[in-house]
């Protein structure tokens, strides 16, 4: 038997039965996404292994009483080799809120189908993040605005793709970093000037006392009384 040289990495294999025609090897192409992550495109469907590794992310929005739990399972290609790569394979969303059941099932099946198809799946991130709720979005803890629940799902997928190395982390250039630092220092300096007046031990809305010049005058027993020096209009 003549030796056959394999000049590309093996992504999948199967045993050829005696007498059967040799099956063509799956075409494998590798390229780099616009974000710097490497993707592999397969023309042959990849079968689901018995065990997959994954991560679960919690989404708690103010528009729903129940949280959503997003689980993304990954498949490992070329395991144990220098070309080992982890790719998303399927996604599940679990929630007690049955109001969203129909679109959750439809969306997870479509996203999972795109993951299994292979190729550059990073386009899903921008497509999902561009969905707006006609009733209005909401603010996350920390001050980040989310236009819809679907958009937050896009942020979750983006975070997962960055974790497994399929998407690169978008960083500011040196000019942008310098500008942000200058604006932050300017804001902190402005806030320091108001700290002496903003932090008060007296009730909010207290008026300025003409005797001790302290914002501590409040209405007590029908009379304006200073809580700092005790001065009272009633004597």
C-alpha positions in Angstrom: 0.0 0.0 0.0 1.4 3.4 -1.0 1.9 6.0 1.7 -0.4 9.0 1.5 0.8 12.3 2.8 -1.7 14.4 4.7 -0.9 18.0 4.1 -3.8 19.5 6.2 -5.1 19.1 9.7 -7.6 16.4 10.4 -11.0 17.7 11.7 -13.0 14.4 11.4 -12.6 10.8 10.3 -14.7 7.7 9.8 -13.9 4.0 9.0 -14.3 3.0 5.3 -16.3 -0.2 4.9 -14.9 -3.0 2.6 -16.1 -2.6 -1.0 -17.6 0.8 -0.5 -16.5 3.8 -2.6 -14.0 6.1 -0.8 -15.9 9.0 0.7 -14.5 12.4 -0.2 -12.8 14.2 2.6 -14.6 17.2 4.0 -13.3 20.5 2.7 -11.7 22.5 5.4 -10.9 26.2 5.0 -9.5 28.5 7.7 -9.7 32.2 7.7 -9.6 35.1 10.1 -12.6 37.2 11.1 -12.7 41.0 11.2 -12.3 40.8 15.0 -9.2 38.7 14.8 -10.7 35.3 15.7 -10.0 32.2 13.5 -13.0 30.3 12.1 -13.2 26.9 10.4 -15.7 26.2 7.6 -16.7 22.6 7.1 -18.8 21.3 4.2 -19.7 18.2 6.0 -22.2 18.2 8.9 -20.5 17.7 12.3 -22.3 15.1 14.5 -23.0 16.0 18.1 -20.7 14.3 20.6 -22.1 12.5 23.6 -20.6 15.2 26.0 -20.2 18.9 25.3 -18.7 21.6 27.5 -20.5 24.9 28.0 -21.2 27.9 30.1 -24.4 29.3 31.6 -25.1 33.1 31.8 -27.8 34.7 33.9 -29.9 37.5 32.4 -32.0 39.5 34.9 -34.0 42.3 33.4 -36.3 44.9 35.1 -39.0 44.1 32.5 -39.5 40.6 33.8 -39.9 39.1 37.3 -38.0 36.0 36.3 -34.4 35.6 35.2 -33.3 33.9 32.0 -30.5 31.4 31.9 -28.6 31.1 28.7 -26.5 28.0 28.2 -24.0 27.8 25.3 -22.4 24.4 24.6 -19.1 24.1 22.7 -17.6 21.4 20.5 -13.8 20.9 20.5 -12.3 20.4 17.0 -8.9 18.7 16.5 -8.8 17.8 20.2 -5.3 17.0 21.5 -3.5 18.6 18.6 -1.9 22.0 18.1 -4.9 23.0 16.0 -7.4 22.4 18.8 -10.2 24.9 18.7 -13.3 25.4 20.7 -16.4 26.4 18.8 -20.1 27.1 19.8 -22.4 24.2 18.9 -25.8 24.9 20.5 -27.6 27.3 22.8 -30.5 26.8 25.3 -32.5 29.4 27.2 -34.4 28.5 30.3 -36.9 30.8 32.2 -40.0 30.5 34.4 -41.6 33.3 32.3 -43.8 31.5 29.7 -44.7 34.7 27.9 -41.6 34.4 25.8 -41.7 30.6 25.3 -42.4 30.7 21.6 -39.8 33.1 20.5 -37.2 31.5 22.9 -37.7 28.1 21.3 -37.6 29.5 17.7 -34.5 31.7 18.4 -32.5 29.0 20.1 -33.1 26.5 17.3 -32.1 29.1 14.7 -28.9 30.1 16.5 -28.0 26.5 17.2 -28.5 25.7 13.5 -26.1 28.5 12.5 -23.6 27.3 15.1 -23.7 23.8 13.6 -23.4 25.0 10.1 -19.9 26.4 10.9 -18.0 29.2 9.3 -18.1 32.8 10.6 -20.8 32.8 13.2 -19.7 36.1 14.7 -22.2 38.1 12.6 -25.0 36.9 15.0 -23.7 39.2 17.7 -24.3 42.4 15.7 -27.6 41.2 14.3 -29.0 40.5 17.8 -27.6 43.6 19.4 -29.3 45.7 16.7 -32.8 44.5 17.8 -34.9 47.3 19.6 -38.0 46.8 21.7 -40.8 49.1 20.5 -41.9 49.5 24.2 -38.4 50.8 25.1 -35.3 49.3 26.5 -33.9 49.3 30.1 -30.7 50.1 32.0 -28.4 47.4 33.4 -26.8 47.8 36.8 -23.7 49.9 36.1 -25.4 52.3 33.6 -25.3 50.3 30.4 -28.4 50.7 28.2 -30.0 47.6 26.6 -32.5 48.3 23.8 -34.1 44.9 24.2 -33.8 41.4 25.8 -32.7 40.1 22.4 -29.9 42.7 22.4 -28.7 41.5 25.8 -28.7 37.9 24.4 -26.4 39.3 21.7 -24.1 40.7 24.3 -24.0 37.3 26.1 -23.1 35.5 22.9 -20.4 38.1 22.3 -18.9 37.6 25.7 -18.9 33.9 25.2 -17.2 34.1 21.8 -14.6 36.4 23.3 -14.0 33.8 26.1 -13.4 30.9 23.7 -11.2 33.1 21.5 -13.5 33.3 18.5 -13.9 37.1 18.9 -11.2 39.5 19.9 -11.7 42.1 22.6 -12.2 45.5 21.2 -9.8 47.9 22.9 -9.4 51.7 22.6 -6.4 53.1 20.8 -3.9 55.3 22.6 -5.6 58.5 21.6 -9.0 57.3 22.8 -7.5 56.1 26.1 -5.8 59.5 26.7 -9.1 61.3 25.9 -11.1 59.1 28.3 -8.5 59.6 31.1 -8.6 63.4 30.6 -12.4 63.5 30.8 -12.5 61.2 33.8 -10.0 63.4 35.7 -12.0 66.5 34.7 -15.2 65.0 36.0 -13.6 63.8 39.3 -12.1 67.3 39.9 -15.5 68.9 39.3 -17.1 66.4 41.7 -14.6 67.1 44.4 -15.6 70.8 44.4 -19.2 69.9 45.3 -18.5 67.2 47.8 -18.2 69.7 50.7 -21.8 70.8 49.9 -23.3 67.6 48.7 -22.4 65.5 51.7 -24.6 66.8 54.6 -25.6 65.3 57.9 -28.9 67.3 57.8 -32.1 66.3 56.1 -32.3 66.8 52.3 -34.1 70.1 51.4 -33.0 71.9 54.6 -32.7 75.7 54.1 -29.7 78.0 54.9 -29.5 79.3 58.5 -28.9 83.1 58.6 -27.1 82.7 61.9 -24.6 79.8 61.4 -24.7 79.8 57.5 -25.5 76.1 57.5 -28.1 74.4 55.4 -29.9 72.9 58.4 -33.1 74.9 58.8 -36.2 72.7 58.8 -39.9 73.0 59.9 -40.3 71.7 63.5 -43.6 72.1 65.5 -44.8 74.7 63.1 -41.6 76.8 63.4 -38.4 77.0 61.2 -35.6 75.7 63.4 -31.9 75.2 62.7 -30.7 71.8 63.6 -27.1 73.0 63.7 -27.2 75.9 66.1 -30.7 75.7 67.4 -31.8 79.1 66.2 -35.6 79.4 65.8 -37.9 81.9 64.4 -40.2 81.4 67.3 -37.6 82.4 69.8 
